[in-house]
Amino acid sequence: MSGDPSVEAPKQQTIKTPFTLEGTGLHSGQEAFAEVRPAEADTGILFRRSDIRGEPVIKADVELVSGVEWETVLGPDDSCVRTVEHLLAALAAHRIDNAEVVLRGSEPPARDGSSADWCAAIERAGIVEQDSAAAVVEVLEAFSVEDGASRYSVSPYDGYRVSAGIEFDHPVIRRQFASAEIEAGTFCKDVAPARTFGLQSWAKALHARGLALGADFENTIALTDDGIAEGIELRFPDEFVRHKIIDIVGDIALVGCRIRAHVVAERPSHRGNVMVARRLRRMRFRPADGTPVLEAERIFDFLPHRYPFLMVDRILEFEPGRRIVGLKNVTINEPFFNGHFPSHPIMPGVLIVEGMAQTGGLLLMNEVPDASTKVVYFMSMNDVKFRRPVHPGDQLQFEMEMLQYRGRVCRLRGVGTVKGQIVAEATLMAQVVDR
């Protein structure tokens, strides 16, 4: 499996003129305003919170996802952007690589609960090519992702197609399946008008959690226990699964480049969509022939750690100043398994985080002159979560992204995975000092 951005190199695109949409936030229930502006090549999609002092900017990046339950959330709680998937889907379908979205409020306006208004606004604004080549990740070997009931199969395809199946124990929905090419014409006509939906009986519980506060009959297909709320007519007989395709496209857009693949999703979820996006993101920066970027022997040149405390065997992917992926082959011969635990060997969580730190240290050391005279000290660990145990025989991957680097202090976001499943995640703070 590999991704080769050189297979297809179309030009990057942005919108020709700015446009604005207003309304109510689907989950916040508050007034929402969005202005979408053109952006320079290689900018990506940026969200700017104009309602917060300092106007913090959050990039549409899968590694900045902070919530995936009923919506896709980016960034920290105090400056997050919410429910970004409908807008991102419209931008992705039109192959908009660069744009700045200025928000007044935490989320774009829900409009009618679909992507239709975003598509119409993009087409009115116009699209222009830019001088730089667009990045494309192409799936060359099929892979699968599972998360609970959500299952995905991603395979090679000459274009970008998304297929989805859903099954709800409700007489209006039951079993539905749909498939669509993700290009502007087809998406705008056959997918974008599909609205979000929910049972009226869910409302009280969701409102108690600060969710769906802006949902109404204008932006949501409201379902009773045995039908559809009075006055609501479906735009498609299978509108429910078509909306799920919107969510998939919007979440996968967080890869940050164009996609060449066929994504087949069974019972998709925001969490599962993001897991697929993370998998595709790793492919984007992996060498096309699958060879490691840095073998163990060279790691010794950059890290002071040695057996039994070296937790990185090789570096698989490396993007200077931004991202690195390391690999640890976990064997039964690891000394810590003697005591943790003899009858049930599990890799200690603290050593998983140590592997993240060492991998991140390699990324950071590349940014400083005279690296041989420096060492990385880690200062703090935040938002540490352990999702699954790591056992002997597992191949543990550490994916680290540089969030901020000022002076000699760096903030890194790390995710550890085994077979594409997240086992641990953390945010680390580190400092480069003289040896």
Residue, then its C-alpha position, 0 to 999 in steps of 0.5 A: m500500500s502506498g500513496d504517490p502524489s505524482v500520479e496525478a498533478p492537476k493545478q490547485q484551485t480556490i474560489k474566485t470571489p468571496f461569499t457569505l452565508e448566514g443562519t443558525g448553528l445546527h448544534s449550538g443553536q446560536e447565530a452563525f455567519a460564515e464568509v468564505r474567502p480565496a486563499e493563496a496556493d498551499t494554504g489549505i482550508l483554514f477556519r478563522r474564529s472572528d468572534i474570539r479575541g486574537e481571531p485564532v485560526i484552525k486548519a482543516d486537518v485530521e490531526l486537529v480533530s477533537g470531537v467525532e460523536w454527533e459532529t466533527v469538531l476541530g481544535p481546542d474547546d475554547s476556540c473550536v470549530r464545529t459541524v464542519e463536514h457539510l461545508l468541507a464536503a462541498l469544497a472537496a467535491h468542487r476540488i477547492d484546495n485553498a480557502e479561508v472560512v471566517l466564522r462568527g460563532s463556533e460553527p458554519p450555519a446549518r442552512d437546510g441541514s445539507s450541503a446544497d447551499w454551500c455548493a450553490a454559493i461556490e458555483r456563484a463565486g466561481i473557481v480559479e486555478q493556481d500555479s501550484a500542483a495539487a496534492v493527490v493521494e492515490v490508493l494503490e492497494a486495498f485496505s480496510v478500517e473497522d470501528g465498532a459497527s462501522r466498517y470501511s473498505v478503501s480500494p484503487y479507483d480511477g477517480y473518487r467514489v463513495s458508497a455507503g450502506i446504513e441500517f436503522d430500526h425505523p420503518v422509514i429508513r430500514r436498509q439503504f445503500a447509495s453510491a456516487e462519484i465525488e465530482a461537482g456535477t454529480f455531488c451537487k445534483d444527487v448528494a448535496p441536497a440530502r439533509t441531516f436527520g434524527l428521531q424526535s425522541w432523541a431531542k431531550a437527551l441531545h439538548a441536555r448535552g448541548l447538541a442539536l439546539g438549532a435543529d428544527f423542521e427547516n434543517t432536519i428530517a424529524l422522525t417520529d417513532d413510526g414515520i416522518a414529522e408532519g409537513i416534511e417531505l423527502r427529497f430522495p427516497d434514500e435521503f438518509v444514506r445520501h446524507k451519510i455520504i456528505d459526512i464521509v466526504g466532508d470528514i475525509a477532506l481533512v486529509g488535506c489533499r485530493i483523493r483517488a479511491h473508492v471508499v465503501a462504508e457500512r454503517p459509517s460514523h464520524r469517528g470511523n470516517v476520521m479513522v479512514a482519513r488518518r489512514l489516507r493521510r499516512m499514505r500521502f507521505r509514505p515513500a511510493d516504494g514502501t522503503p523506510v525513511l530512516e533505519a535503526e542504525r541512523i536513528f542512533d545518530f540522532l537519539p541518545h537512547r539505547y537498548p533497552f530504552l530505544m522505542v523506535d526501530r525505523i522512520l517510515e514517513f517524514e515531512p520536515g517541520r511538520r510530521i513524522v511516522g515511526l515504527k516499533n516492532v513489539t516482540i515477546n523478548e522485550p524486557f518489560f514483559n517479564g514483569h508486565f505481566p508474566s501471564h498476560p503481557i501488555m506493553p506499559g502505557v508509559l512506554i508507548v508515550e515514550g515511543m511517541a516522544q522519541t519519534g517526536g524528538l527526531l522531528l524536532m532535532n531536524e529543526v535545530p543546527d548542530a543536532s549532535t550537541k543537543v538533546v530533547y527534554f519533554m516538559s509536559m504531557n496532556d490529553v493522554k488517552f489509552r484506547r487499546p492494549v499493545h501485545p507482543g507481535d504488534q507493529l506499533q506506529f507513532e504518528m507525530e505532528m508539530l503543532q507549534y514551534r517557538g524558540r526551542v520549545c515545541r508542542l506535538r500531537g501524537v497518535g499510536t496505532v496498531k493495524g490502523q486502530i488507535v491505541a494511544e494519543a497525547t499532546l506533548m511539550a518539549q524543549v531542545v537544550d544543550r547536552 
